[in-house]
């Protein structure tokens, strides 16, 4: 377990730390452009930055600060400047900057707990979402445009959970896996599939917000072109950005398993549309609240419609935290900002998001409850042949 968690931490921190140090080194070299040509010239050796040195001088450099996560004291390497140039680093980097398997017990416990929580969360969400999709597809009277969109959203959550399990099984199948050198077709395919499922999930949340706004504005018509347009937005648009991202990684940044994206300009091909969808979704939810506040004004609505809008308001307020609004904070901050808190929110809370969506959209839906109740009464009638008068009256109520 310690090797697994150490690999996760190393894959999160090491590449971005080295890239940042490399930029600073090149900036330093550019500033030292007028340095004398005598002696050894400054350069970046992929780990440390070496300054200008005179012949016979010994320069010492420490390992990247990221290694302090794994051991109390980071090592250092040295080079001698000779008339023939810089000597090899001594001791070698793999010795001076080795990573101990033993990480602090608190860190190990924290990441192990996070993994258990999101595994349980995605498992429960997957099972409940599957039942919800089965219910909405089973009963013909529940087949409408609204539930069609709900089903697509449920499927996107199901695929997201499956993608997380596949990615974990591929990238962390063995404790001996080196996450800095792992580069196989299977791991890249799992990363691509995971990114597509996550992106599609965000876009279907956006579709839900667009649909709800359309209902409130009375501008949505139950036509096939509208549903096809929503399907294209939810499933098709992410394909376009994923293909563009794959091309950029293949031709410009084919490194590791494509799971390290910090400080990569090509990562915005995926992150950019997600951030935009979250921002638009947030604005749409604010517009929903504005419309509902106006329509709930007793001076502007008829008394007969007040209960309908109040029920709609209650449902909308319950759905606000499920439309990705909790991602607003972290999507506009650097990827390395407070990794522990980010993992807790995005993995732990996000793993139960599908469960909450299924409960609110399906199991607490009055139409679904009525249909299930009617099917239960029909089963009692077929089994025992006796149904109470109240039950017969309830069978006459239709959800549409």
C-alpha positions as CSV (number, residue, x, y, z in Angstrom):
1,X,0.0,0.0,0.0
2,X,2.8,2.4,0.8
3,X,4.4,1.9,-2.6
4,X,1.0,2.5,-4.3
5,X,0.4,5.7,-2.4
6,X,4.0,6.8,-2.9
7,X,3.5,6.3,-6.6
8,X,0.3,8.4,-6.6
9,X,2.0,11.2,-4.7
10,X,5.1,11.0,-7.0
11,X,2.9,11.2,-10.2
12,X,1.1,14.2,-8.8
13,X,4.0,16.3,-7.7
14,X,7.2,15.3,-9.4
15,X,6.5,16.3,-13.1
16,X,5.0,19.7,-12.2
17,X,7.9,20.5,-9.8
18,X,10.5,19.6,-12.4
19,X,8.7,21.6,-15.1
20,X,8.6,24.6,-12.8
21,X,12.2,24.3,-12.0
22,X,13.1,23.9,-15.6
23,X,11.3,27.2,-16.5
24,X,13.1,29.0,-13.8
25,X,16.4,27.6,-14.9
26,X,16.0,28.7,-18.5
27,X,15.0,32.1,-17.3
28,X,18.1,32.2,-15.2
29,X,20.2,31.1,-18.1
30,X,18.7,33.8,-20.3
31,X,19.5,36.4,-17.7
32,X,23.1,35.2,-17.6
33,X,23.5,35.6,-21.4
34,X,26.4,37.9,-21.1
35,X,28.4,35.6,-18.8
36,X,32.0,35.0,-19.8
37,X,32.6,32.1,-22.1
38,X,35.4,30.9,-19.9
39,X,34.7,28.0,-17.5
40,X,31.6,25.9,-17.5
41,X,28.3,27.3,-18.9
42,X,25.0,27.1,-17.0
43,X,22.6,24.4,-18.1
44,X,19.6,22.3,-17.1
45,X,20.2,18.6,-16.8
46,X,16.5,17.6,-16.4
47,X,16.7,17.5,-12.6
48,X,18.8,20.5,-11.3
49,X,20.0,23.8,-12.6
50,X,23.7,24.4,-12.8
51,X,25.1,27.9,-12.8
52,X,28.3,29.3,-14.5
53,X,31.4,28.1,-12.7
54,X,35.1,28.6,-13.1
55,X,37.5,25.8,-13.9
56,X,38.3,23.9,-10.8
57,X,35.2,24.9,-9.0
58,X,32.8,22.3,-7.4
59,X,29.1,23.2,-7.4
60,X,26.5,21.4,-5.2
61,X,22.8,21.2,-6.0
62,X,20.0,19.7,-4.0
63,X,17.3,17.3,-5.2
64,X,13.9,18.8,-6.1
65,X,11.9,19.8,-3.1
66,X,9.2,17.2,-4.0
67,X,11.4,14.4,-2.6
68,X,11.0,15.9,0.9
69,X,7.5,14.3,0.8
70,X,9.0,10.9,1.0
71,X,12.0,11.4,3.3
72,X,13.0,13.8,6.1
73,X,16.2,15.1,4.3
74,X,16.6,15.4,0.6
75,X,20.0,14.5,-0.9
76,X,22.3,16.6,-3.0
77,X,24.6,16.1,-6.0
78,X,27.8,17.8,-7.1
79,X,29.7,18.5,-10.3
80,X,33.2,19.6,-10.9
81,X,34.0,22.2,-13.5
82,X,37.1,21.1,-15.5
83,X,38.8,22.4,-18.6
84,X,36.8,19.8,-20.6
85,X,33.5,21.0,-19.1
86,X,31.2,19.7,-16.4
87,X,31.9,16.2,-14.9
88,X,29.2,13.7,-14.2
89,X,27.0,14.3,-11.2
90,X,28.2,12.6,-8.0
91,X,26.7,10.8,-6.3
92,X,24.3,9.7,-9.1
93,X,20.7,11.1,-8.9
94,X,19.2,7.7,-8.5
95,X,21.2,7.3,-5.3
96,X,21.2,10.9,-3.9
97,X,17.5,11.4,-4.7
98,X,16.1,8.0,-4.2
99,X,12.5,7.6,-2.9
100,X,11.9,5.7,0.3
101,X,8.9,3.4,0.3
102,X,8.1,4.4,3.8
103,X,5.9,7.5,3.9
104,X,4.4,9.2,6.9
105,X,1.7,7.0,8.5
106,X,-0.7,9.9,8.5
107,X,-0.3,10.5,4.7
108,X,-0.6,6.7,4.1
109,X,-3.8,6.5,6.2
110,X,-5.3,9.6,4.6
111,X,-4.9,8.4,1.0
112,X,-5.9,4.9,1.9
113,X,-9.1,6.3,3.5
114,X,-9.8,8.5,0.4
115,X,-9.5,5.5,-1.9
116,X,-11.9,3.4,0.3
117,X,-14.4,6.2,0.5
118,X,-14.6,6.9,-3.3
119,X,-14.6,3.1,-4.0
120,X,-17.6,2.6,-1.8
121,X,-19.2,5.8,-3.1
122,X,-18.9,4.8,-6.8
123,X,-20.0,1.3,-6.1
124,X,-23.2,2.4,-4.3
125,X,-23.9,5.0,-7.0
126,X,-23.4,2.5,-9.8
127,X,-25.9,0.1,-8.3
128,X,-28.5,2.7,-7.5
129,X,-28.2,4.4,-10.9
130,X,-28.6,1.1,-12.6
131,X,-31.8,0.4,-10.8
132,X,-33.0,4.0,-11.6
133,X,-32.3,3.5,-15.3
134,X,-34.1,0.1,-15.3
135,X,-37.2,1.7,-13.6
136,X,-37.4,4.6,-16.1
137,X,-37.0,2.3,-19.1
138,X,-39.4,-0.4,-17.7
139,X,-42.6,1.6,-17.5
140,X,-43.9,3.1,-20.7
141,X,-45.8,5.9,-19.0
142,X,-42.5,7.2,-17.6
143,X,-41.0,7.6,-21.1
144,X,-41.0,11.3,-21.9
145,X,-38.4,13.9,-22.9
146,X,-37.6,14.8,-19.3
147,X,-36.9,11.3,-18.3
148,X,-35.0,10.7,-21.5
149,X,-32.6,13.4,-20.4
150,X,-32.5,12.0,-16.8
151,X,-31.6,8.5,-18.2
152,X,-28.7,10.0,-20.2
153,X,-27.4,11.7,-17.1
154,X,-27.7,8.5,-15.1
155,X,-25.7,6.6,-17.8
156,X,-23.0,9.3,-17.8
157,X,-22.6,8.8,-14.0
158,X,-22.5,5.0,-14.5
159,X,-19.8,5.3,-17.1
160,X,-17.9,7.7,-14.9
161,X,-17.9,5.2,-12.1
162,X,-16.9,2.3,-14.4
163,X,-14.1,4.5,-15.9
164,X,-12.7,5.2,-12.4
165,X,-12.6,1.5,-11.6
166,X,-10.9,0.7,-14.9
167,X,-8.3,3.4,-14.5
168,X,-7.5,2.3,-10.9
169,X,-7.2,-1.3,-12.0
170,X,-4.9,-0.4,-14.9
171,X,-2.7,2.2,-13.3
172,X,-2.4,0.7,-9.9
173,X,-2.7,-3.0,-10.6
174,X,0.6,-3.7,-8.9
175,X,2.5,-2.0,-6.0
176,X,5.7,-2.3,-8.0
177,X,4.4,-0.2,-10.9
178,X,6.6,2.7,-11.7
179,X,4.2,5.5,-12.4
180,X,6.9,7.8,-13.8
181,X,7.8,5.4,-16.6
182,X,4.5,3.5,-17.2
183,X,3.5,4.0,-20.8
184,X,1.3,1.3,-22.3
185,X,-1.6,1.3,-24.6
186,X,-3.9,-0.1,-21.9
187,X,-3.1,2.7,-19.4
188,X,-3.4,5.4,-22.0
189,X,-6.8,4.0,-23.2
190,X,-8.1,3.9,-19.6
191,X,-7.0,7.5,-19.1
192,X,-8.7,8.6,-22.3
193,X,-11.9,6.7,-21.5
194,X,-12.0,8.3,-18.0
195,X,-11.5,11.8,-19.3
196,X,-14.3,11.2,-21.9
197,X,-16.7,9.9,-19.2
198,X,-16.0,12.8,-16.8
199,X,-16.4,15.3,-19.6
200,X,-19.7,13.8,-20.8
201,X,-21.0,13.9,-17.2
202,X,-20.3,17.6,-17.0
203,X,-22.0,18.2,-20.3
204,X,-25.1,16.2,-19.3
205,X,-25.3,18.3,-16.1
206,X,-25.3,21.3,-18.4
207,X,-28.1,19.7,-20.5
208,X,-30.2,19.3,-17.4
209,X,-29.7,23.0,-16.5
210,X,-30.6,24.0,-20.1
211,X,-33.7,21.8,-20.1
212,X,-34.9,23.2,-16.7
213,X,-34.4,26.8,-18.0
214,X,-36.4,25.9,-21.1
215,X,-39.3,24.6,-19.0
216,X,-39.4,27.7,-16.9
217,X,-39.3,29.9,-19.9
218,X,-42.0,27.8,-21.6
219,X,-39.8,27.6,-24.7
220,X,-39.1,23.9,-24.9
221,X,-41.0,21.7,-27.4
222,X,-41.0,17.9,-27.1
223,X,-39.5,17.4,-30.6
224,X,-37.0,14.9,-31.7
225,X,-34.6,17.6,-33.1
226,X,-34.3,19.1,-29.6
227,X,-33.6,15.7,-28.0
228,X,-31.0,15.0,-30.8
229,X,-29.4,18.3,-30.1
230,X,-29.2,17.6,-26.4
231,X,-27.7,14.1,-27.2
232,X,-25.1,15.7,-29.5
233,X,-24.2,18.2,-26.8
234,X,-23.9,15.5,-24.1
235,X,-22.2,12.7,-26.0
236,X,-20.9,14.2,-29.2
237,X,-19.1,17.4,-28.2
238,X,-16.9,15.7,-25.7
239,X,-15.7,13.3,-28.5
240,X,-14.5,16.3,-30.5
241,X,-12.4,17.7,-27.6
242,X,-11.1,14.2,-26.6
243,X,-9.9,13.5,-30.2
244,X,-8.2,16.9,-30.3
245,X,-6.5,16.1,-27.0
246,X,-5.4,12.7,-28.1
247,X,-3.8,14.2,-31.2
248,X,-1.9,16.8,-29.2
249,X,-0.6,14.2,-26.8
250,X,0.5,11.8,-29.6
251,X,2.3,14.4,-31.6
252,X,3.6,16.9,-29.0
253,X,3.5,15.3,-25.5
254,X,3.5,11.5,-25.7
255,X,4.9,11.1,-22.2
256,X,4.2,8.6,-19.4
257,X,0.6,7.3,-19.3
258,X,-1.0,10.7,-20.3
259,X,-2.3,11.0,-16.7
260,X,0.0,13.9,-15.8
261,X,-1.4,17.1,-17.1
262,X,-0.2,19.8,-14.7
263,X,1.3,22.8,-16.5
264,X,0.5,21.2,-19.9
265,X,-1.0,23.7,-22.4
266,X,-2.8,20.8,-24.1
267,X,-4.7,19.9,-20.9
268,X,-6.9,23.0,-21.5
269,X,-8.4,21.2,-24.5
270,X,-10.3,19.1,-22.0
271,X,-10.3,21.4,-18.9
272,X,-11.3,24.5,-20.8
273,X,-14.7,23.2,-22.0
274,X,-15.4,21.6,-18.6
275,X,-14.7,25.0,-16.8
276,X,-16.9,26.8,-19.3
277,X,-19.7,24.2,-18.8
278,X,-19.5,24.6,-15.0
279,X,-19.6,28.4,-15.4
280,X,-22.5,28.4,-17.8
281,X,-24.3,25.9,-15.5
282,X,-23.8,28.1,-12.5
283,X,-25.2,31.1,-14.4
284,X,-28.2,29.0,-15.6
285,X,-28.9,28.0,-12.0
286,X,-28.8,31.6,-10.9
287,X,-31.2,32.4,-13.7
288,X,-33.5,29.6,-12.5
289,X,-33.5,31.1,-9.0
290,X,-34.3,34.5,-10.4
291,X,-37.2,33.2,-12.5
292,X,-38.7,31.2,-9.6
293,X,-38.4,34.2,-7.2
294,X,-40.3,36.3,-9.7
295,X,-43.0,33.6,-10.3
296,X,-43.5,33.0,-6.6
297,X,-44.4,36.6,-6.1
298,X,-48.1,36.4,-5.0
299,X,-48.9,39.6,-7.0
300,X,-47.6,38.1,-10.3
301,X,-49.0,34.5,-10.2
302,X,-52.4,32.9,-9.9
303,X,-53.2,31.1,-6.6
304,X,-53.8,27.8,-8.5
305,X,-50.2,27.9,-9.8
306,X,-48.5,28.7,-6.5
307,X,-48.2,25.2,-5.2
308,X,-46.7,24.0,-8.5
309,X,-44.0,26.7,-8.5
310,X,-43.3,26.1,-4.8
311,X,-42.8,22.4,-5.5
312,X,-40.5,23.3,-8.4
313,X,-38.6,25.7,-6.2
314,X,-38.0,23.0,-3.6
315,X,-36.8,20.6,-6.2
316,X,-34.5,23.2,-7.8
317,X,-32.9,24.1,-4.5
318,X,-32.1,20.5,-3.9
319,X,-30.5,20.1,-7.3
320,X,-28.2,23.2,-7.0
321,X,-25.3,21.4,-5.3
322,X,-25.6,18.5,-7.8
323,X,-25.1,20.7,-10.8
324,X,-21.3,21.0,-10.3
325,X,-21.4,24.3,-8.4
326,X,-18.9,22.9,-5.8
327,X,-16.4,22.7,-8.6
328,X,-16.5,26.4,-9.2
329,X,-13.8,27.1,-6.6
330,X,-11.2,24.6,-7.6
331,X,-11.5,25.0,-11.4
332,X,-10.2,28.5,-11.2
333,X,-7.2,27.6,-9.0
334,X,-3.9,25.9,-9.9
335,X,-4.1,22.2,-10.1
336,X,-1.5,21.8,-7.4
337,X,-3.5,24.0,-4.9
338,X,-4.3,22.1,-1.7
339,X,-4.2,18.6,-3.3
340,X,-5.5,16.9,-0.2
341,X,-8.7,19.0,0.0
342,X,-9.1,18.7,-3.8
343,X,-8.9,14.9,-3.6
344,X,-11.4,14.8,-0.8
345,X,-14.0,17.0,-2.6
346,X,-13.6,15.7,-6.2
347,X,-13.2,12.0,-5.3
348,X,-15.1,11.4,-2.0
349,X,-18.0,13.9,-2.5
350,X,-18.0,13.3,-6.3
351,X,-18.4,9.6,-5.9
352,X,-21.7,10.0,-4.1
353,X,-23.0,12.6,-6.6
354,X,-24.6,9.9,-8.8
355,X,-26.4,8.4,-5.8
356,X,-27.9,11.8,-4.9
357,X,-28.9,12.4,-8.5
358,X,-30.7,9.1,-8.7
359,X,-32.6,9.6,-5.5
360,X,-33.7,13.1,-6.4
361,X,-34.5,12.5,-10.1
362,X,-36.0,9.0,-9.8
363,X,-36.8,7.6,-6.4
364,X,-38.3,10.9,-4.9
365,X,-40.1,11.7,-8.2
366,X,-43.9,11.5,-7.5
367,X,-44.6,10.1,-11.0
368,X,-42.2,7.3,-10.4
369,X,-43.6,6.6,-7.0
370,X,-47.1,6.5,-8.3
371,X,-46.2,4.1,-11.1
372,X,-44.4,1.8,-8.7
373,X,-47.3,2.0,-6.3
374,X,-49.8,1.1,-9.1
375,X,-47.6,-1.8,-10.3
376,X,-47.6,-3.1,-6.7
377,X,-51.3,-2.9,-6.5
378,X,-51.7,-4.7,-9.8
379,X,-49.4,-7.5,-8.5
380,X,-51.5,-7.8,-5.3
381,X,-54.7,-8.0,-7.4
382,X,-53.2,-10.7,-9.6
383,X,-51.8,-12.6,-6.6
384,X,-54.7,-12.3,-4.1
385,X,-57.6,-11.1,-6.3
386,X,-58.7,-8.5,-3.7
387,X,-58.0,-4.7,-3.9
388,X,-59.4,-2.1,-1.6
389,X,-61.7,0.6,-3.0
390,X,-59.1,3.2,-2.1
391,X,-56.5,1.3,-4.1
392,X,-58.8,1.1,-7.1
393,X,-59.3,4.8,-6.9
394,X,-55.6,5.4,-6.8
395,X,-55.2,3.3,-9.9
396,X,-57.3,5.8,-11.8
397,X,-54.8,8.6,-11.2
398,X,-52.3,9.0,-14.0
399,X,-49.0,10.8,-13.8
400,X,-49.6,12.7,-17.1
